Amino acid sequence: MKISIHKFGGSVLNTAQGLQCLKGILSDDSVKNVVIISALGKTSSNLKNAIFQSENGGISEAKKNVNFLLSEHKILAKSIINEPILSKYEYEIEILSKNIYKILESVAITREVSGRTLDRFLAFGEELAAILIKYYFADNKSVHFLDAREIIATNSDFTEAKIDKDLTRINIDNKLVPILCSCGTVITQGFIASDNNGNTTTMGFESSNLTATVIADCLDAHELTLWSDIDGIYTADPKIFSNTSLVPYLSYDTAQLAGNSGLKLIYPAMIDIAKLKNIKLIFRNGLTSSEKFSVISSDNINDGKLLILNTNIRMEGWDNEVIIINSQKSRIIQFILDKFPELLDSGIMAFESGFNNKLLKIYFRDEQSALKFSEEIIGQL
């Protein structure tokens, strides 16, 4: 049985183009597909803001923000789902929204958000996405939705739960595989899971890619495609800098460094799994027909060079950090000494290296200096 594993980010699912991309992938009847989805757009961040607004006494503002969030989902649904299915979608959303408001009101009374409550509340983002996708494919009998909490098992470390690999594998073998054999596609969520007591857990922000890698591992898949709103991994964030270039190949080790250094496309723990099982990770754009992509695997010779900008890193006195990975250390340091001596002299910049000279960290006291430096250093990578 040929199985294809795909993970779709919320920035892709948040648009009609992205949903069309997903539909196109699932049109191939010769392949069994497993699709892992994320909450749409900034849903998780907005839900997190809302629950803490409620904790701080801002229940009205919290409900207002949730109303806007629900409205965005309904607007998208109306553009892609026709009646009478749309009415069924709206009915299910109405039930879910009552549960959302119920937790907000409870938190407003207790003025406390436990890890357990936070996980349950944040899971609403994945549930909203799941309802949308379920009804989007309602007419396609070969597509089946399976809640991730039925297969992904974790401990009870709420907000940072650790996966129980053995139980997860058993669940996938007993629940996901039979469904996959009887239909063409199984769709499930990333980020959320459950503990032994049936409580909803999450594995940390941006952990949907980890879920996808775990599922690929359990199904003995050779590759996993991760769809986002950019072509792949760039030398620097293309949404911040204009002069970046796509990095076509990365080794597992360099990808691990990038993930640990703050590259959002890479959840560090996913690399350990992929490297152990030699799962090729392919990053593609789900919003365009671009043939460009990035690959993380064990068979790459020309490893990529990256720059990562982190702001507000909470290191006393140094609020901005620029990390250069796989740099030609001596050349980059000389460039710093030649081009930015005034920043060093004034104490605005400091740097250190590590990880067998593969990583160079530069610290800045203000964001403007970090951005200026990053814009110029990108051309040296």
N, C-alpha and C positions, 0 to 999 in steps of 0.2 A: 504494500500500500504506500503510494507516494504521498507524503505529507508536506505541505508548505505552511510555514509559520510566519505570521505578520503581526506587527504591533503598530497601531495607529494612534498618534498623539492627538491631544485635544485641539491643537491648532489646525489640524487637518479635518477632523470630524466637525469642526465648528462652521464649515462652509459647504455649500452645495457641490463645489468642485471636488473637495476631498471625499465626500460621500460617493460621488460618481467614480472616483478612483477606486474606492473600496469595492463598489459594485462590479467594476470591470475586472478586478482580480478574481472575484468569486464566480465569474461567468465561465471559467474553465472547468468543465465537468470531469476532466481527466485527472484532476488533482484534489486531494482532500485538504481542506484549509482549516487552520486554527487561527483565529484573529483575536488579539488582545487589544482592548480599547481603554482609553483614558477619559477622564472627565473633560467636558468641552471647554476650550479656551482657558480662562482664568477662574473657572468655577471653584476649584479647590481653595485657591487663595481668597476668593470672595466669601466663601463659606466660613473659612477660618476667621476672617475679619468680623463677620457677622456674629459668630458665637462669642467672641471676646468683647464685642460692643455690648452684647446682652449682659455679659458678666460684669461689665463696668457700669451698668445701669442704663445703657442706651438701647433699650428694647425696641423703641419706635424706629430708630435709625437702622437697627439690625433687620427688622421686618421689611423696611423700605428697600434695603439692599437685596434681600432675598426675593422680594416681589419683582425687582428689576431682573434678577437672575432667572427666575421662572419665566418671565415675559420673553427674554431672549431665546430660551429654549422653545417656547410656543411659537414664536415668529419663525424660527428655522423649521419647525415641524410643519407649519402651514405651507411652507414653500416646497416641501418634499413629500408630504403625505396627503393623500386624497380621502374624502369621505367615502364610506362610513368609518374607515379605519381611524381617521383623525379624531373622531368623537371618542373612540375607545382609548386612544392615546391621552386625550385631555382628561378623561375620567380617571385614568390611572395616575396622572400627574397631580390631580386634585387630591387624591388620597395621600400621595407622598408628601405633598405640601403641608397637609395637616400635621403629619408627623414631624416635619421640619419646625413648624411653628410651636409645636408642643414642647420640643426640647429647648428652643429659645426661651419660652416662657418659664420653664423649669429653672434654667440657668439664671434668668433674671431674678428669681426668688431666692435661690441659694447663694448667688454671687460666687459660684465656684464651678470651674470646668475641670473635671478629672480627665486623665488620659483615656479612660474607657469611654466617657461621654464624648470627648473630642473625636475619637476614632469613629464612633457611631455616627456623629454628625457629618464628618468629612466624607464618609461613605455615601452620603446622599448625592454627591457629585457624580460618582460612578453609577449610581442607580438612575439618575436623570439621563445619563448618556445611554445606559442599557435600555431604558424604555424607548428612547428615540430610535435607536438602532433596531430594536425588536420590531417596532411597528413600521419602520422603513422597509424592512425585509418581510413584512407580514405575508405578502403574496408568494414568497419564495419558500416552498416547502422543503427545500434542501438545506436551508439555514436554520440552525437551532441555537438558542441562547442558553448558556449554562452559567449560573451565578458563581463567581470565583470563590465565594466563601464555602462552596460545596467541595472544592478541590484543593485550594491552597491552605495548608494547615500551618499554624505558627504557635509559638509560646504566647504567654499573656503579657509581654512587655509592650503595653499599649504605646502607640505612636512610633515605636522602633522595634516592632516584633520581629523575631527571628524565625525563619522558615524551618519547619520539621520536614526535612527532605524525604525521609522514609515514608511517613504518613501521606505526604503530598503525592509521592509516586504511586502509592496504593490507591489513593483517591482518583488519580488520573487514569490508572489502569481500569478501575472498576466503574467509573462514571463517565469520563470524557471519551475514552477509546470506544466503548460500545456505541455511543451516540455518533461518533465520527464515522464508524463503520456503516451505520445505517443511513447516514445523510452525507451531504457534501461538505458542510461547513459547521464548525462550532465557534461561536463568539462568546467571549468572556471578558471580565474586566481585569485591569492591572491594579496595583496599589492596595487593594483590600483583600482580606483573608479572614480566617476565624480560628479561635483557640479551641481547646478541648471542651470548654463549657459552652460553646456556641456563640461566644461574644465576637462581635466584629472587631478586627484588628487592622492596623495599617503598618507598612514596613518603612515609613519615612517618605517625605516628599520626593517626587520624581522617581519613585520606585516601580513604576509600571514596566520599565525596561527590565528590571530584575524579574518581575513576574513572567514576562515573555521568555526570558532566558531560562528560567527554571522549567517552564513548560516544554521548551525546545529540548532541554536536557532529558527530561522524563520521557519524551517521545523519540529520543535518539535521532533528532533532526541534525542535519549537517550544516544548515544555515538558517539564519533568522533575519528578516528584513524589517527595518524600523523606519516608519514613514513619519516625516515631520514637515514643517513649512519651509525648509531650506534644502539645498541639494545634497548636503552631507556635512562633513566636518571641515571647517575652514582654519586657516592659519590664525585667525582671530574672529571674534564675533562679527559676522557680516551685518548685523542689525545696528552695530555701533560704529564700525570702521568701514570705509569705502574701498580701501586698497588691499583687501584680503584675497586669498586664492584658495581653491578647494584642495584639500589633502586627500589624494586618492587612496593611499595605503597607510595603515598604521599597524604596528606590531601590538601584541597583547600587552607587553610591558609598557610601551609608551602610552597606550590607551589607559592603562591602570594609573599611570602618573597623571594623565590629563583629568581623569575622573576624580582622583583624590585632590587635585588642585582646583576643582570647581567647574570643570566643563559639564554643563547641564545635560548634554546628550548622553553622557556616560554615567551610569550609576555604578560606582566602583565594584560592588560585590558581584555584578553581572560578569565582569571580566574574569574573575576567578573560575566561575562555572564554565564560561566559554573556552577558556584556555585549557582546562582539564579535559574537556570533551572535544576540543578542536572544532567548536561551532563557529562558522564564519558569520560575522555580524556585518550586515549591509545597511548603510544609512542612505535613504532616498527622499526625494521631494514628492509629497502626495498632492500638491496643488498645481503642478505643471507637468508637461510631457517631457521634461528634461531627462536626458540619458546620462547625466552626470551623477556620480555617487561616490561614497567613501566605503572602504572595506577594512575591517579589523580582522586579522587572521594570523596564522603562524608562518605563512609562506611569502611574506613581503620582505624584499631586500632593501628597497629605497624607502626607509621610514620617514614619516612626515615630521615637520617642525611646526610647533604651535605657540601661540601667545594667548594667555588667559588673563583677563582683567577682573579682579575681585575688588569691589568697593565695600566699605564698612566691615572690615574683617575683625574689628574689635581687638586689635593689638595696640596696646597703650601708646599713644603718640603717633601711630602709623595707621591711618584709616583706609589706605588704598594699597593694593598689592598687584604687581604685574609679574606673571610667571612665564618664563620662556622654557619650553621643553625641547630637548634634542638640539640645543643651540651649539654653535661652534663657540665655545665659551670664551676663548682668548680674543676672538674677533669681536664678539658682542661687547665684552668688557672694554676693549680698546675704543669701540664706537662710543660707549658711554663716557669714557674719559675724555675723548676728543670733542664730542658733541654737547655733552651736558655737564661740564665741570662746575658750572655755577650752581647747579642743583645739588651736587655733592658738597661743595664748599659751604653752602648755606644750610646744610643739614636737612634739606627737603627730601633727598634721596639716599638710600642705603641699599646694599645688595649682599647676597650670600648665594652659595651654590651647594649642590648636594646630589644624592642619588647617582654616584659614579659620573659626575659631571654632566649628566643628562638634563639637569634642571637648574635654572638660575632664577632667583627671586629678587625682585626690586621693590622696595617699599617707598611710599610717598606720603607726605603729610597732607596733601590736598588733591582732590580729584582732577582738577584742571591740569596739574603737572603730570599726573599719571596718564591722562588722555593724550596730552601733547607728546609725551615720550612714546606711548604705544603707537601712535599714528606714524611716527618716524621710524621706529624700530622694526615695524612689520616688513618694510622693504629690505631689511637686512637678514631676514629669516631664510 
